[in-house]
């Protein structure tokens, strides 16, 4: 008869021991024991809406309160796969082989544990983030997923976002943020703030104590706002101090005090300055305009004078050319007349000589000239 595998999933997460099982037909069921931190009450860690919550290892050691302990009971000689997502890390034990407690930088995101001659595989899961992640446990086709997240540790650092400059009479907003040693936003932290050079705006919180907000606040998780009314000029200096955790070796140095300086721009003075600059610019423009007009007129007069002088010189040159041409023509006409007269005389003389010659030729009987 064909074997049919029937798998049933039942999920219970118990902070003492919670058991999840699936029932394959031919192998021992994998059961998963889940212990969340040091608590003993029941918790549903099998949905994203209700993840198991543990403290982040703000002291840089992974302790029982910081982990979800996962113990998978399976067939002897099989292997169990553990795969984590998000900031979750997995370690095989809370102490390393040298009997030193593991640190917040230890661990892996996935591991496979072989049971060998036994039938259990144990892994400890911790996280440094308040964002939820998962650990998926698999063996022999059976898979269980556990959801977990961290709860923020004590405040380790305070920071401020401030405007570099504001206009007088306006409201400057200073936003302070508190985070734990892993950068998780911390709510409910009392921050003492003092203001020099200005007064707190009526729309702001008082300078004695501002408190970092919870997640549902419009200010934003871990933020606190201080609003300051800018004076007529000068600058605003805001100093904020909060109680932070003690320094931990290997982790970020605490920052308990922050300060911000904002320059105040006097609008009235700025307007007066701009008006003066505009008037000076107009005066300079007018002076430039007058100077340009004079220069243009002078250039036009000079150009006209130069044109008139050039025309007079051209006219004089032309008159000289005409006169010279007339003299040259008269001389040429006289030369032509003289030459014509000389040719006429020469022709007359030649005719006389020819006649005289032909008369002699006739007399002495030789050939005449035609």
C-alpha positions in Angstrom: 0.0 0.0 0.0 1.4 3.4 -1.0 2.7 5.3 2.0 1.1 8.7 2.5 2.9 11.3 4.5 0.5 13.3 6.8 2.1 16.4 8.3 0.4 18.3 11.1 1.8 21.6 12.5 1.0 22.7 16.1 2.8 25.8 17.4 3.1 26.9 21.0 6.0 29.1 22.2 6.4 28.8 26.0 9.0 31.1 27.6 9.8 28.1 29.8 9.5 25.4 27.1 7.3 25.7 24.1 6.9 22.8 21.7 6.3 22.9 17.9 5.8 19.6 16.1 5.1 18.2 12.6 4.3 14.6 12.1 6.0 12.8 9.2 4.9 9.2 8.7 8.2 7.4 8.9 10.5 9.4 11.2 10.4 10.7 14.7 8.7 14.1 15.0 11.0 17.2 15.4 10.0 19.1 18.5 11.3 22.5 19.2 11.7 23.9 22.7 11.8 27.6 22.9 12.9 29.5 25.9 12.8 33.3 25.7 15.3 35.1 28.0 14.7 34.6 31.7 10.9 34.9 31.6 8.6 32.1 32.5 5.2 33.3 31.0 3.8 32.0 27.7 4.5 34.0 24.5 3.5 33.4 20.9 6.8 33.7 18.9 5.4 32.0 15.8 3.9 35.1 14.2 5.4 38.4 13.0 2.8 40.3 15.0 4.0 38.9 18.3 7.7 38.2 18.1 9.7 37.1 21.1 11.4 40.0 22.7 14.8 39.9 24.3 17.2 42.6 25.6 20.0 43.6 23.3 23.5 42.8 24.6 24.3 46.4 25.6 27.0 45.1 28.0 28.8 43.4 25.1 28.2 39.9 26.5 25.5 37.5 25.4 23.6 36.4 28.6 20.5 34.3 29.1 18.3 37.4 29.1 19.6 38.4 25.7 18.7 35.1 23.9 16.0 32.9 22.6 17.2 29.4 23.3 16.2 26.9 20.6 16.4 23.1 21.3 15.4 20.9 18.5 14.7 17.2 19.4 15.1 15.0 16.3 16.1 11.5 15.1 19.5 10.4 16.3 22.3 11.0 13.8 20.5 13.7 11.8 21.3 17.4 11.3 19.3 20.4 12.1 19.5 23.7 10.1 19.2 27.1 11.7 18.9 30.1 9.5 18.5 33.7 10.9 17.4 36.9 9.1 17.8 40.6 10.0 20.3 41.4 12.7 19.8 38.0 14.5 23.0 36.0 15.2 23.3 32.4 16.3 25.8 31.0 18.8 26.3 27.4 19.9 26.8 28.3 23.6 26.9 31.4 25.8 30.5 30.7 26.8 33.2 30.1 24.2 35.7 27.2 24.6 37.9 29.3 26.9 35.0 29.8 29.3 34.6 33.4 28.3 31.2 34.8 27.6 30.6 35.4 23.9 30.4 39.0 22.7 28.0 41.0 20.6 30.2 40.6 17.6 30.2 36.8 17.8 27.8 34.5 16.0 26.7 33.6 12.5 23.5 34.0 10.5 23.2 30.3 9.7 24.5 27.0 11.0 23.9 23.3 10.8 24.1 21.2 14.0 24.6 17.4 13.8 23.1 15.4 16.6 25.7 12.6 16.4 24.7 9.9 18.8 22.3 12.1 20.6 18.9 13.5 19.4 19.0 17.2 20.3 20.5 20.3 18.6 20.8 23.6 20.7 21.3 27.1 19.3 21.1 30.5 21.1 19.7 33.4 19.0 20.3 37.0 19.9 19.9 40.4 18.1 21.2 43.9 18.4 18.2 45.4 16.6 14.7 46.3 17.7 13.6 45.3 14.2 12.0 41.8 14.0 13.8 39.0 12.4 13.3 35.2 12.1 15.0 32.0 12.9 14.0 29.1 10.7 14.7 25.6 12.1 14.6 22.6 9.7 15.0 18.9 10.0 13.9 16.0 7.7 11.4 18.1 5.8 9.9 19.7 9.0 10.3 23.4 9.4 9.4 25.8 12.2 9.9 29.6 12.1 10.5 31.7 15.3 10.1 35.5 15.2 12.1 37.6 17.6 13.3 41.2 18.1 15.4 43.1 20.6 14.4 45.8 23.1 16.5 48.9 23.1 19.1 49.2 25.7 19.9 52.3 27.8 20.7 55.5 26.0 24.3 55.6 24.8 24.4 58.7 22.7 22.5 61.9 22.2 22.7 63.8 18.9 21.2 67.0 17.6 20.0 68.3 14.2 20.0 72.1 14.2 19.6 74.9 11.6 22.9 76.6 10.7 21.1 80.0 10.4 17.6 81.4 11.0 15.9 84.7 10.4 15.2 87.0 13.4 11.6 86.6 14.7 11.2 83.1 13.3 11.2 79.8 15.3 14.2 77.5 15.1 13.6 73.8 15.7 16.3 71.6 17.3 15.7 67.9 17.1 17.5 65.7 19.6 17.8 61.9 19.1 18.8 59.3 21.7 20.1 55.8 20.7 21.5 52.8 22.5 24.9 51.5 21.8 23.7 49.7 18.7 21.9 52.7 17.2 18.4 51.8 18.2 16.1 54.7 19.1 15.5 55.2 22.8 12.2 56.7 24.0 11.4 58.2 27.4 14.9 59.7 27.9 14.9 63.0 29.8 17.1 65.6 28.2 18.1 68.8 30.0 18.4 71.6 27.5 19.6 75.2 28.0 19.4 78.0 25.5 21.8 81.1 25.4 21.1 84.1 23.3 17.3 83.5 22.8 14.1 82.4 24.4 12.1 79.3 24.0 9.2 79.8 21.7 5.6 79.5 23.1 5.0 76.7 20.7 8.0 74.7 22.0 8.8 72.6 25.0 10.4 74.1 28.1 14.2 74.2 28.4 14.2 72.3 31.7 13.3 68.9 30.4 12.4 67.5 27.0 11.7 63.8 26.7 12.4 61.5 23.7 9.2 60.3 22.2 7.6 56.9 21.8 7.0 55.4 18.4 3.4 56.7 18.0 4.4 60.4 18.5 4.5 62.8 15.6 7.9 63.8 16.8 9.2 60.3 16.0 10.5 57.5 18.0 13.5 58.5 20.1 13.3 62.2 19.1 12.7 65.3 21.2 12.1 68.7 19.8 13.0 72.1 21.2 11.7 75.3 19.5 13.5 78.6 20.1 12.3 82.1 19.1 15.2 83.8 17.2 16.1 87.3 18.6 16.9 90.3 16.5 20.5 89.2 15.8 23.5 87.5 17.1 23.5 83.7 17.6 21.7 80.9 19.5 23.6 78.3 21.5 21.7 75.2 22.6 23.3 72.7 24.9 21.6 69.4 25.8 22.7 66.8 28.4 21.2 63.4 29.2 22.1 60.5 31.4 23.8 57.8 29.3 25.0 54.3 30.0 28.5 53.7 31.2 31.2 53.1 28.7 31.6 49.4 27.6 34.8 48.1 26.3 34.6 47.2 22.6 31.4 49.3 22.0 30.8 52.9 21.0 31.8 55.6 23.5 28.9 57.3 25.2 27.9 60.8 24.2 25.9 62.6 26.9 26.2 66.2 25.9 25.7 67.9 22.5 25.7 71.5 21.5 24.6 73.5 18.5 25.1 77.1 17.4 22.8 78.9 15.0 23.5 82.3 13.4 20.6 84.7 13.6 20.1 86.9 10.5 18.5 90.3 11.4 15.9 90.8 8.7 15.5 94.5 9.3 19.2 95.0 9.1 19.3 92.8 6.0 16.5 94.8 4.4 18.3 98.1 5.2 21.5 96.7 3.8 19.9 95.5 0.7 18.1 98.9 0.2 21.4 100.7 0.6 23.1 98.3 -1.8 20.3 98.8 -4.2 20.5 102.6 -3.9 24.3 102.5 -4.5 23.8 100.2 -7.4 21.2 102.6 -8.9 23.5 105.6 -8.4 26.4 103.7 -10.0 24.1 102.7 -12.8 23.0 106.3 -13.4 26.5 107.6 -13.2 27.6 105.0 -15.7 24.6 105.8 -17.9 25.5 109.6 -17.9 29.2 108.8 -18.5 28.2 106.4 -21.3 25.9 109.1 -22.9 28.7 111.7 -22.7 31.3 109.3 -24.1 28.9 108.4 -26.9 28.2 112.1 -27.7 31.9 112.9 -27.6 32.7 109.9 -29.8 29.9 111.0 -32.2 31.2 114.6 -32.4 34.7 113.4 -32.9 33.6 111.0 -35.6 31.7 113.8 -37.3 34.6 116.1 -37.2 36.9 113.4 -38.5 34.4 112.7 -41.3 34.2 116.4 -42.2 38.0 116.7 -42.3 38.3 113.6 -44.3 35.6 114.9 -46.8 37.4 118.3 -47.1 40.7 116.6 -47.7 39.0 114.3 -50.3 37.4 117.3 -52.0 40.7 119.2 -52.1 42.4 116.2 -53.5 39.7 115.7 -56.1 39.9 119.5 -57.0 43.6 119.2 -57.4 43.2 116.1 -59.5 40.6 117.9 -61.7 42.9 121.0 -62.1 45.9 118.8 -62.8 43.9 116.9 -65.4 42.8 120.2 -67.0 46.4 121.4 -67.2 47.5 118.0 -68.5 44.7 118.1 -71.1 45.6 121.6 -72.2 49.2 120.5 -72.6 48.2 117.4 -74.5 45.8 119.4 -76.7 48.7 121.9 -77.5 51.1 119.1 -78.2 48.6 117.5 -80.6 48.0 120.8 -82.3 51.7 121.4 -82.6 52.2 118.0 -83.9 49.4 118.4 -86.4 50.8 121.6 -87.6 54.3 120.1 -87.9 52.8 117.1 -89.8 50.9 119.5 -92.1 54.1 121.6 -92.7 56.0 118.4 -93.3 53.4 117.2 -95.8 53.5 120.5 -97.6 57.3 120.5 -97.7 57.2 116.9 -99.0 54.7 117.8 -101.7 56.8 120.8 -102.8 59.9 118.6 -102.9 58.0 115.9 -104.8 56.8 118.5 -107.3 60.2 120.0 -107.7 61.7 116.5 -108.2 59.1 115.4 -110.7 59.7 118.6 -112.7 63.4 117.9 -112.8 62.6 114.2 -113.7 60.5 115.4 -116.6 63.2 117.7 -117.7 66.0 115.2 -117.5 63.9 112.2 -118.6 64.0 109.9 -115.4 61.2 108.3 -113.5 58.9 110.5 -111.5 57.6 109.9 -107.9 54.0 109.1 -107.6 
